[in-house]
Structure formats: structure tokens, C-alpha cells
Amino acid sequence: MDEHFFYRERLIKCSKNRWSVFYLYAYEDNDPKNEEERILYKEKDENKIEYNEFMERLSRAGRNLIISNLNKNKEEIFKMYKSKDVVEKYFDIVKNILRSDVMYLRADYSVFAIYLYHFYIFKDIAK
């Protein structure tokens, strides 16, 4: 990793390489790396994984690789990747907490309206 930036006060090491028509964005974040290593060592101590698997997973701990056709700044690609988490959490809330996963509505505008309503509820809760 040849560069770095800070994301929410966390050090993110990064690099970017071109591969054919794509760009490879590699990131290393020590916060999840420490947690992943802790879990791996625990699994190894409890004989849940073999040594070779342990070493392979340990070498990838805390690392993410994004393959994209976008030629953008490394930090911008990382923020785009992290922003998907917000959308996934919203749908998780709508599906599990608000129990909207079973739709009995037939018209598209009705489904849109119910999700819009949940979005406004979620927006108020998130404040």
C-alpha cells in the first residue's frame, strides 16, 4: 500500500493499479483487521481451522479489494463503497424492524408510497 488517507479518524492504507480495462483499488483498515485477527486466533486455538487456512485468512485480514471500471480518486471510491452500508442498513430496518418485507400491495405507486413513508420514519429516528 503506497498511500493513505483518514476516514472517520481511522487510518486507511490504499493503492490503485490498472488491470486490463479495470482499476484495482486495494485498502487496508487496521480496525477491522484487529477484530478479524482476534477471531482467527480464537478459531485456531479452538482447532476450528487448519493452519494453512489460518495463515491465508490472516494475510487478508482487514483488506478489501474493489474492482471497478471507474478511474477515480482512491478515497472517493472508498467512500462510495462505505456509503452502500447506509442503504443496506435502511433496507434491513424496513425489512426486519418495520416488518415491511411482505407486501400485499399490487400497484407500484403503493409500494413506493409505503417505502417513502418508512424512509421518513427512519429519517426522524436517525436524528
Backbone as CSV, one residue per row, in Angstrom:
resi,resn,N_x,N_y,N_z,CA_x,CA_y,CA_z,C_x,C_y,C_z
1,MET,0.858,-1.166,0.000,0.000,0.000,0.000,0.908,1.235,0.000
2,ASP,0.741,2.045,-1.016,1.663,3.157,-1.202,1.129,4.516,-0.739
3,GLU,-0.150,4.604,-0.414,-0.714,5.873,0.042,-1.624,5.627,1.233
4,HIS,-2.145,6.718,1.774,-3.078,6.598,2.891,-3.998,7.815,2.927
5,PHE,-5.066,7.674,3.676,-5.963,8.784,3.981,-6.676,8.434,5.278
6,PHE,-7.424,9.367,5.808,-8.165,9.135,7.040,-9.656,9.133,6.738
7,TYR,-10.331,8.141,7.246,-11.782,8.022,7.110,-12.362,7.871,8.512
8,ARG,-13.116,8.874,8.929,-13.702,8.878,10.282,-12.642,8.613,11.352
9,GLU,-11.548,9.342,11.247,-10.428,9.271,12.205,-9.665,7.945,12.148
10,ARG,-9.947,7.097,11.155,-9.232,5.828,11.022,-8.253,5.926,9.863
11,LEU,-7.077,5.368,10.066,-6.064,5.336,9.020,-6.418,4.246,8.011
12,ILE,-6.506,4.626,6.755,-6.772,3.679,5.673,-5.584,3.717,4.729
13,LYS,-4.895,2.585,4.599,-3.806,2.480,3.628,-4.420,2.020,2.306
14,CYS,-3.878,2.532,1.191,-4.516,2.213,-0.083,-3.521,2.198,-1.242
15,SER,-3.955,1.560,-2.313,-3.199,1.592,-3.561,-4.177,1.386,-4.717
16,LYS,-3.719,1.755,-5.903,-4.553,1.652,-7.102,-3.681,1.165,-8.246
17,ASN,-4.175,0.187,-8.995,-3.458,-0.341,-10.152,-4.429,-0.558,-11.294
18,ARG,-3.926,-0.429,-12.484,-4.750,-0.710,-13.662,-4.566,-2.176,-14.038
19,TRP,-5.676,-2.818,-14.373,-5.665,-4.221,-14.781,-6.613,-4.360,-15.962
20,SER,-6.061,-4.500,-17.136,-6.841,-4.572,-18.368,-7.665,-3.294,-18.501
21,VAL,-8.981,-3.423,-18.583,-9.845,-2.235,-18.688,-10.375,-1.807,-17.325
22,PHE,-9.921,-2.466,-16.279,-10.413,-2.193,-14.925,-9.337,-1.535,-14.062
23,TYR,-9.790,-1.041,-12.923,-8.899,-0.485,-11.906,-9.072,-1.302,-10.639
24,LEU,-7.956,-1.637,-10.019,-7.968,-2.381,-8.761,-7.653,-1.408,-7.634
25,TYR,-8.569,-1.288,-6.704,-8.389,-0.423,-5.547,-8.224,-1.325,-4.330
26,ALA,-7.079,-1.255,-3.682,-6.799,-2.076,-2.502,-6.765,-1.179,-1.268
27,TYR,-7.411,-1.658,-0.199,-7.489,-0.890,1.050,-7.154,-1.793,2.225
28,GLU,-6.506,-1.190,3.223,-6.233,-1.896,4.477,-6.641,-0.991,5.624
29,ASP,-7.508,-1.528,6.477,-8.052,-0.792,7.616,-7.700,-1.579,8.875
30,ASN,-6.952,-0.975,9.794,-6.489,-1.695,10.980,-7.587,-2.017,11.984
31,ASP,-8.667,-1.228,12.042,-9.729,-1.528,12.999,-10.375,-2.885,12.730
32,PRO,-10.892,-3.131,11.512,-11.432,-4.472,11.263,-10.348,-5.547,11.227
33,LYS,-9.127,-5.152,10.855,-8.031,-6.125,10.821,-7.794,-6.712,12.209
34,ASN,-7.764,-5.866,13.225,-7.551,-6.353,14.597,-8.662,-7.297,15.032
35,GLU,-9.906,-6.953,14.695,-11.038,-7.801,15.058,-10.978,-9.139,14.316
36,GLU,-10.679,-9.102,13.025,-10.573,-10.335,12.246,-9.437,-11.211,12.762
37,GLU,-8.313,-10.607,13.115,-7.193,-11.384,13.652,-7.561,-12.033,14.984
38,ARG,-8.266,-11.301,15.826,-8.694,-11.852,17.116,-9.567,-13.089,16.904
39,ILE,-10.514,-12.996,15.969,-11.403,-14.119,15.672,-10.616,-15.288,15.098
40,LEU,-9.677,-15.002,14.197,-8.876,-16.067,13.590,-8.031,-16.800,14.623
41,TYR,-7.381,-16.054,15.507,-6.567,-16.709,16.536,-7.431,-17.554,17.465
42,LYS,-8.612,-17.081,17.760,-9.521,-17.848,18.611,-9.942,-19.145,17.911
43,GLU,-10.272,-19.054,16.620,-10.636,-20.253,15.860,-9.475,-21.235,15.779
44,LYS,-8.267,-20.703,15.623,-7.081,-21.563,15.558,-6.848,-22.259,16.897
45,ASP,-6.968,-21.496,17.982,-6.762,-22.083,19.314,-7.800,-23.146,19.642
46,GLU,-9.003,-22.988,19.103,-10.069,-23.962,19.345,-10.082,-25.072,18.295
47,ASN,-9.036,-25.114,17.454,-8.887,-26.111,16.391,-10.077,-26.153,15.436
48,LYS,-10.658,-24.997,15.155,-11.772,-24.921,14.214,-11.288,-24.750,12.776
49,ILE,-10.051,-24.284,12.605,-9.487,-24.135,11.267,-8.088,-24.710,11.231
50,GLU,-7.705,-25.157,10.052,-6.367,-25.704,9.839,-5.353,-24.565,9.750
51,TYR,-4.087,-24.900,9.941,-3.018,-23.902,9.938,-2.938,-23.164,8.601
52,ASN,-3.030,-23.904,7.479,-2.918,-23.264,6.160,-4.043,-22.251,5.934
53,GLU,-5.266,-22.621,6.310,-6.394,-21.698,6.168,-6.204,-20.490,7.083
54,PHE,-5.702,-20.740,8.285,-5.438,-19.666,9.236,-4.469,-18.645,8.645
55,MET,-3.360,-19.129,8.077,-2.348,-18.237,7.508,-2.884,-17.472,6.295
56,GLU,-3.667,-18.143,5.468,-4.227,-17.485,4.287,-5.205,-16.373,4.687
57,ARG,-6.106,-16.684,5.613,-7.077,-15.678,6.053,-6.402,-14.553,6.836
58,LEU,-5.349,-14.873,7.572,-4.614,-13.864,8.332,-3.954,-12.845,7.387
59,SER,-3.464,-13.326,6.258,-2.813,-12.419,5.303,-3.808,-11.464,4.643
60,ARG,-5.098,-11.821,4.645,-6.127,-10.966,4.038,-6.918,-10.161,5.064
61,ALA,-6.637,-10.315,6.323,-7.415,-9.635,7.374,-7.337,-8.115,7.215
62,GLY,-8.490,-7.485,7.278,-8.553,-6.027,7.196,-8.370,-5.447,5.812
63,ARG,-8.313,-6.295,4.810,-8.067,-5.820,3.448,-9.314,-5.970,2.583
64,ASN,-9.519,-4.989,1.726,-10.606,-5.016,0.755,-10.023,-4.725,-0.612
65,LEU,-10.550,-5.413,-1.613,-10.154,-5.167,-2.987,-11.406,-4.839,-3.774
66,ILE,-11.397,-3.697,-4.432,-12.529,-3.275,-5.251,-12.062,-3.235,-6.698
67,ILE,-12.793,-3.909,-7.550,-12.513,-3.905,-8.983,-13.575,-3.029,-9.636
68,SER,-13.133,-2.022,-10.365,-14.066,-1.060,-10.938,-13.619,-0.608,-12.317
69,ASN,-14.577,-0.143,-13.091,-14.229,0.467,-14.367,-14.118,1.983,-14.229
70,LEU,-14.285,2.489,-13.010,-14.174,3.921,-12.741,-12.726,4.292,-12.430
71,ASN,-12.253,5.344,-13.075,-10.910,5.859,-12.800,-11.078,7.085,-11.906
72,LYS,-11.132,6.844,-10.613,-11.380,7.922,-9.660,-10.316,7.903,-8.568
73,ASN,-10.395,8.905,-7.719,-9.521,9.013,-6.565,-9.771,7.834,-5.620
74,LYS,-8.728,7.298,-5.015,-8.855,6.148,-4.108,-9.790,6.432,-2.936
75,GLU,-9.703,7.628,-2.397,-10.556,7.991,-1.270,-12.021,8.074,-1.703
76,GLU,-12.264,8.582,-2.881,-13.633,8.700,-3.392,-14.261,7.317,-3.600
77,ILE,-13.505,6.389,-4.148,-14.006,5.018,-4.344,-14.300,4.377,-2.992
78,PHE,-13.440,4.595,-2.009,-13.651,4.033,-0.673,-14.940,4.587,-0.054
79,LYS,-15.167,5.890,-0.192,-16.380,6.498,0.355,-17.629,5.979,-0.353
80,MET,-17.528,5.736,-1.659,-18.660,5.147,-2.383,-18.962,3.753,-1.835
81,TYR,-17.910,2.981,-1.580,-18.078,1.635,-1.032,-18.721,1.688,0.353
82,LYS,-18.265,2.597,1.182,-18.807,2.712,2.536,-20.246,3.225,2.534
83,SER,-20.609,4.045,1.556,-21.964,4.601,1.522,-23.006,3.534,1.234
84,LYS,-22.620,2.433,0.605,-23.575,1.355,0.351,-24.089,0.772,1.660
85,ASP,-23.301,0.875,2.707,-23.690,0.356,4.013,-24.915,1.083,4.549
86,VAL,-25.016,2.365,4.291,-26.161,3.149,4.752,-27.433,2.631,4.103
87,VAL,-27.377,2.363,2.810,-28.545,1.855,2.084,-28.925,0.472,2.596
88,GLU,-27.932,-0.403,2.800,-28.213,-1.745,3.299,-28.838,-1.703,4.692
89,LYS,-28.362,-0.820,5.552,-28.943,-0.698,6.892,-30.384,-0.217,6.828
90,TYR,-30.666,0.725,5.909,-32.035,1.211,5.750,-32.956,0.058,5.367
91,PHE,-32.574,-0.742,4.359,-33.428,-1.843,3.943,-33.551,-2.901,5.033
92,ASP,-32.506,-3.090,5.815,-32.591,-4.012,6.938,-33.615,-3.527,7.951
93,ILE,-33.617,-2.237,8.233,-34.590,-1.670,9.169,-36.006,-1.821,8.624
94,VAL,-36.176,-1.488,7.345,-37.504,-1.587,6.744,-37.991,-3.037,6.770
95,LYS,-37.106,-3.949,6.459,-37.493,-5.361,6.366,-37.705,-5.998,7.735
96,ASN,-36.778,-5.794,8.650,-36.818,-6.523,9.917,-37.511,-5.774,11.049
97,ILE,-37.211,-4.511,11.218,-37.796,-3.770,12.334,-39.213,-3.323,12.010
98,LEU,-39.400,-2.772,10.811,-40.729,-2.289,10.428,-41.574,-3.394,9.798
99,ARG,-40.971,-4.539,9.559,-41.644,-5.723,9.013,-42.393,-5.429,7.725
100,SER,-41.710,-4.793,6.802,-42.304,-4.439,5.516,-41.850,-5.372,4.398
101,ASP,-41.278,-6.505,4.743,-40.774,-7.380,3.695,-41.889,-8.113,2.969
102,VAL,-43.049,-8.267,3.602,-44.177,-8.916,2.957,-45.114,-7.827,2.451
103,MET,-45.175,-7.717,1.154,-46.000,-6.671,0.548,-47.281,-7.276,0.007
104,TYR,-48.392,-6.695,0.408,-49.686,-7.108,-0.122,-50.221,-6.072,-1.100
105,LEU,-49.404,-5.116,-1.436,-49.818,-4.054,-2.341,-49.568,-4.489,-3.779
106,ARG,-50.461,-4.106,-4.665,-50.346,-4.542,-6.056,-49.746,-3.472,-6.960
107,ALA,-50.094,-2.232,-6.752,-49.643,-1.167,-7.648,-48.259,-0.676,-7.242
108,ASP,-47.444,-0.332,-8.237,-46.095,0.159,-7.981,-46.097,1.405,-7.108
109,TYR,-47.036,2.313,-7.364,-47.066,3.553,-6.592,-47.403,3.292,-5.125
110,SER,-48.140,2.222,-4.842,-48.452,1.887,-3.443,-47.204,1.402,-2.712
111,VAL,-46.417,0.564,-3.402,-45.172,0.077,-2.811,-44.229,1.253,-2.583
112,PHE,-44.117,2.142,-3.571,-43.275,3.325,-3.439,-43.732,4.170,-2.245
113,ALA,-45.023,4.353,-2.109,-45.560,5.179,-1.028,-45.236,4.585,0.338
114,ILE,-45.342,3.280,0.486,-45.072,2.652,1.783,-43.590,2.769,2.129
115,TYR,-42.709,2.633,1.146,-41.279,2.788,1.418,-40.913,4.241,1.680
116,LEU,-41.564,5.145,1.000,-41.338,6.564,1.257,-41.761,6.912,2.682
117,TYR,-42.891,6.382,3.105,-43.368,6.583,4.477,-42.346,6.054,5.481
118,HIS,-41.819,4.855,5.236,-40.814,4.275,6.138,-39.521,5.076,6.128
119,PHE,-39.170,5.622,4.982,-37.982,6.454,4.911,-38.113,7.663,5.829
120,TYR,-39.279,8.314,5.819,-39.479,9.469,6.679,-39.455,9.082,8.159
121,ILE,-39.995,7.928,8.481,-39.926,7.449,9.873,-38.467,7.213,10.250
122,PHE,-37.724,6.527,9.378,-36.325,6.228,9.641,-35.509,7.503,9.779
123,LYS,-35.787,8.494,8.925,-35.056,9.757,8.955,-35.236,10.437,10.310
124,ASP,-36.435,10.401,10.856,-36.701,11.007,12.165,-36.037,10.222,13.291
125,ILE,-36.024,8.893,13.169,-35.396,8.056,14.204,-33.884,8.273,14.205
126,ALA,-33.297,8.440,13.010,-31.841,8.576,12.886,-31.320,9.885,13.451
127,LYS,-32.177,10.869,13.627,-31.722,12.172,14.153,-31.380,12.124,15.570
